[in-house]
């Protein structure tokens, strides 16, 4: 095979990769409209969207280097269409939007991971101190543990905030403003759940949703595999990968059903809503689109920089704060705490 034939073959294969990468990117961008309960493959493609976005950047760079301007158009147009998606985990802002309101309302959401099950109340007290320092008005916690040994976390937090609403199991909302009524949203046999509380802020009623959707179960599978390996079990990689895939797809399907349920509650709210919590799913997924609906994603409105809410190697954004269109966010940020496998997220509203 001559040099010309090799060159043409390389160009042809690069074009095939370019087109396929673009096609899968568009499938991923619109795949979130289909429920994972019915379209598992589309949900997996949505999960892989960051890889396809990077693939378009690489193919664009190669075509630019080779000066094939007409083929550059494919990844270039695709990347332009990806701008809204990229904006869900990266925002660039030089200026703060500021506040023209007489007072601001700051809301925090944090999966505290049962405070690491420590028994002294040390982590719980440290987190509370951080929230007080930042003048948090409403605090939504997932995986809250009422007692740390003899330490009563519930009483300590309620004394500091003044008002609280208790959901199912480990769900709680603390507030410096009066809680007028509240309710729990159960998800059948699942350990996960959601709750809502009607909170009166300076004469205006808001309905706050605190949400913890179905987990992926990947960590449980990894721990189980590690335990079996320590016990001398054979390392069956195929079975392990099958278990991981099964957990991912099952979790997606369950979260889709939970999101459908919550979307109905949100749409039926008599008051402007704020939705906080750990969705256990990525932006542009069916869960994200369904939960967001016509609400505003606070990060895309007033966030800045790269946003991931999981600590460690799993750099994903799975914790969110959405709010009603009638409200205006002026600052969204996270803080890197070491108390949990999640980072807390914060939203300040002009109020």
C-alpha positions, -999 to 999 in steps of 0.1 A, spaced: 0 0 0 15 33 -11 17 65 10 -12 81 -9 -34 51 -2 -25 51 35 -32 89 37 -66 84 21 -74 55 44 -65 76 74 -86 105 62 -115 83 55 -114 67 90 -110 101 106 -140 113 88 -160 83 99 -149 89 135 -158 126 132 -193 119 119 -200 91 144 -188 113 173 -211 141 161 -241 118 157 -236 103 192 -232 138 206 -266 149 192 -282 116 204 -268 124 239 -280 160 238 -316 149 231 -315 115 248 -326 130 281 -361 135 267 -366 97 267 -372 79 300 -344 54 310 -372 30 320 -379 26 283 -347 37 265 -317 24 285 -292 29 256 -301 66 253 -295 71 290 -261 56 288 -252 79 259 -263 109 279 -240 97 307 -211 95 282 -217 130 268 -185 145 283 -165 119 263 -182 128 231 -177 165 237 -140 159 242 -140 137 210 -154 166 190 -127 189 203 -100 164 193 -114 159 158 -118 196 153 -81 201 163 -70 174 139 -89 188 109 -76 223 117 -40 210 118 -46 193 84 -63 224 71 -94 206 59 -117 235 66 -149 219 52 -146 189 75 -139 212 104 -175 223 101 -189 190 115 -172 191 150 -174 229 151 -212 230 146 -216 201 170 -197 220 197 -217 251 192 -249 230 199 -231 217 230 -228 252 246 -260 249 267 -248 214 279 -213 226 287 -229 255 307 -244 230 331 -210 222 346 -189 252 336 -198 289 338 -176 318 331 -185 351 347 -164 382 352 -189 402 372 -213 394 400 -250 401 393 -252 419 426 -284 425 446 -308 454 445 -331 438 472 -334 450 507 -325 416 520 -312 384 506 -322 348 512 -294 321 513 -302 284 509 -279 255 513 -282 219 503 -258 192 517 -257 154 517 -239 150 550 -235 112 546 -248 105 582 -219 126 595 -196 96 589 -215 78 617 -191 93 642 -205 93 678 -192 125 693 -212 150 673 -179 166 661 -188 166 624 -224 177 629 -213 206 651 -186 217 626 -210 217 597 -235 237 618 -208 262 626 -199 266 590 -236 272 581 -240 298 608 -208 316 597 -222 319 562 -256 331 575 -276 304 559 -313 310 562 -327 277 550 -307 244 552 -317 212 534 -299 181 545 -299 146 531 -286 116 550 -290 135 583 -284 115 615 -305 126 645 -281 112 671 -243 110 672 -239 88 703 -254 109 731 -252 141 711 -287 152 699 -280 167 664 -317 175 658 -320 197 689 -287 214 683 -296 224 647 -332 234 656 -319 256 685 -297 274 660 -322 278 632 -354 281 652 -377 261 629 -375 226 612 -395 202 591 -388 165 594 -392 142 564 -388 104 561 -357 87 576 -328 111 570 -344 141 554 -347 174 572 -352 211 564 -340 237 590 -352 273 587 -348 307 603 -382 315 591 -415 299 602 -425 266 587 -463 267 581 -468 231 569 -448 203 555 -452 168 539 -432 137 529 -430 122 495 -422 85 497 -409 64 468 -424 31 477 -400 5 491 -370 27 483 -349 40 512 -347 73 493 -374 100 496 -383 136 493 -401 162 514 -415 197 512 -421 226 535 -440 258 532 -419 285 547 -430 321 552 -402 346 544 -410 382 552 -447 377 544 -441 357 513 -447 319 511 -422 296 495 -424 258 490 -390 242 496 -385 207 482 -357 186 497 -349 156 475 -327 125 477 -332 103 446 -322 67 441 -285 60 444 -265 42 417 -255 13 439 -220 13 424 -203 18 457 -221 -12 472 -210 -34 442 -174 -22 446 -174 -30 483 -190 -63 478 -164 -72 451 -136 -61 473 -149 -82 502 -153 -113 480 -118 -109 467 -104 -107 503 -123 -139 510 -104 -156 481 -132 -156 456 -123 -157 419 -120 -124 401 -148 -127 375 -144 -95 356 -173 -101 333 -197 -107 362 -183 -76 380 -189 -54 349 -224 -69 344 -232 -60 380 -220 -24 376 -240 -20 344 -271 -35 361 -268 -11 390 -264 19 367 -293 11 344 -316 1 373 -308 33 392 -315 54 361 -349 37 356 -359 41 393 -348 78 394 -368 85 362 -400 72 380 -392 93 411 -386 124 390 -419 119 373 -436 118 407 -418 149 420 -425 169 388 -462 165 395 -458 177 431 -437 207 419 -463 216 392 -491 215 417 -475 238 442 -496 268 452 -464 288 460 -432 296 442 -408 266 446 -372 260 453 -359 224 447 -328 213 465 -310 180 469 -290 151 458 -304 138 424 -277 112 419 -278 120 382 -259 142 357 -271 173 338 -291 167 307 -303 133 320 -340 125 320 -340 131 358 -324 165 354 -347 176 326 -378 163 344 -370 178 377 -360 212 362 -390 216 340 -396 253 337 -375 261 368 -341 278 367 -309 259 374 -292 283 399 -257 273 387 -263 282 351 -279 315 362 -253 328 386 -226 302 392 -190 305 381 -162 281 372 -163 243 370 -190 227 391 -188 191 405 -204 182 438 -189 148 444 -155 147 462 -126 125 452 -122 108 418 -159 109 408 -160 145 396 -197 147 387 -224 173 394 -253 155 410 -265 180 436 -287 209 425 -307 239 435 -335 249 411 -359 278 417 -391 294 404 -388 318 374 -403 346 396 -372 345 419 -337 358 410 -305 342 420 -275 365 426 -248 340 437 -244 302 435 -213 284 448 -200 253 466 -175 248 494 -150 220 497 -158 204 530 -142 171 541 -171 160 562 -189 140 535 -184 125 500 -204 155 487 -197 192 487 -224 215 500 -240 239 475 -254 274 482 -277 298 465 -284 335 475 -316 349 461 -326 386 459 -356 388 482 
